Amino acid sequence: SSCARAQLKSLGVGLRLRGGAVMKEGDIVRLMAAGGEEIVRVVVGVRPGVLLVTTAEEYAQARRDRREPACVGFPVEYAVERLGAVDGAEAAT
């Protein structure tokens, strides 16, 4: 499925993690996946209690193709930490 930008904009600009970091589109996040495996994904958007994420490869290809990236929802409680942002942009913490 794809992430509809119009829906994301209506939900606000960020979601605060327990550690205080505010997650927003373009942020790189480490997540705890099934089986305890840690994975790194790019935030595409936020919903209450959910980060919409995709792989770095899909995020970059979607930007090149000027389309919305395919993404999945991940409960915010599985976010381990914010690692930075795509293109070096830093989000407010």
C-alpha positions as CSV (number, residue, x, y, z in Angstrom):
1,S,0.0,0.0,0.0
2,S,1.1,3.6,-0.4
3,C,0.9,6.5,2.0
4,A,-1.5,9.3,1.1
5,R,0.2,12.6,1.7
6,A,-3.1,14.4,2.2
7,Q,-4.0,12.0,5.1
8,L,-0.6,12.5,6.7
9,K,-0.7,16.3,6.7
10,S,-4.0,16.3,8.5
11,L,-2.5,14.2,11.3
12,G,0.1,16.7,12.4
13,V,3.8,17.2,11.8
14,G,5.5,14.9,14.3
15,L,5.3,12.2,16.9
16,R,7.3,12.4,20.1
17,L,9.2,9.3,21.2
18,R,9.7,8.3,24.9
19,G,13.2,9.7,24.7
20,G,11.9,13.1,23.6
21,A,12.9,13.0,19.9
22,V,10.1,14.2,17.6
23,M,9.8,11.9,14.5
24,K,8.8,13.4,11.2
25,E,9.0,12.5,7.5
26,G,12.5,11.8,6.4
27,D,13.8,10.8,9.8
28,I,15.8,7.6,10.1
29,V,14.7,5.4,12.9
30,R,15.8,2.1,14.5
31,L,12.9,-0.2,15.2
32,M,12.5,-3.5,17.1
33,A,11.0,-6.0,14.7
34,A,9.5,-9.4,15.2
35,G,11.9,-11.9,17.0
36,G,13.8,-9.0,18.6
37,E,15.6,-8.1,15.4
38,E,16.5,-4.4,15.1
39,I,15.9,-2.8,11.7
40,V,16.5,0.7,10.3
41,R,13.8,2.5,8.3
42,V,12.9,5.9,7.0
43,V,9.8,7.7,8.4
44,V,7.2,8.5,5.7
45,G,4.6,10.0,8.0
46,V,3.0,9.7,11.4
47,R,-0.4,8.7,12.8
48,P,-1.4,8.7,16.5
49,G,0.8,6.0,18.0
50,V,2.1,4.8,14.6
51,L,5.1,5.6,12.5
52,L,4.6,5.0,8.8
53,V,8.0,3.7,7.6
54,T,9.8,2.4,4.5
55,T,13.2,1.2,3.5
56,A,15.9,3.7,2.5
57,E,16.0,2.2,-1.0
58,E,12.2,2.6,-1.5
59,Y,12.2,6.1,0.0
60,A,15.0,7.2,-2.4
61,Q,13.4,5.5,-5.5
62,A,10.0,7.1,-4.7
63,R,11.6,10.5,-4.5
64,R,13.4,9.9,-7.9
65,D,10.1,8.7,-9.4
66,R,8.1,11.6,-7.8
67,R,5.6,9.2,-6.2
68,E,4.6,8.2,-2.7
69,P,6.7,5.4,-1.2
70,A,5.2,2.1,-0.3
71,C,5.1,1.9,3.5
72,V,3.9,0.0,6.5
73,G,2.7,1.1,9.9
74,F,4.9,0.4,13.0
75,P,3.6,1.0,16.6
76,V,5.7,3.8,18.1
77,E,6.5,1.7,21.2
78,Y,8.8,-0.4,18.9
79,A,10.9,2.7,18.0
80,V,14.3,2.3,19.6
81,E,15.9,5.6,18.6
82,R,16.0,8.3,16.0
83,L,19.3,8.0,14.1
84,G,19.2,11.2,12.0
85,A,17.5,12.3,8.9
86,V,17.7,11.7,5.1
87,D,19.9,14.3,3.3
88,G,21.4,15.4,6.7
89,A,18.3,17.4,7.8
90,E,17.9,17.3,11.5
91,A,14.5,17.2,13.3
92,A,13.9,19.1,16.5
93,T,14.6,17.0,19.6
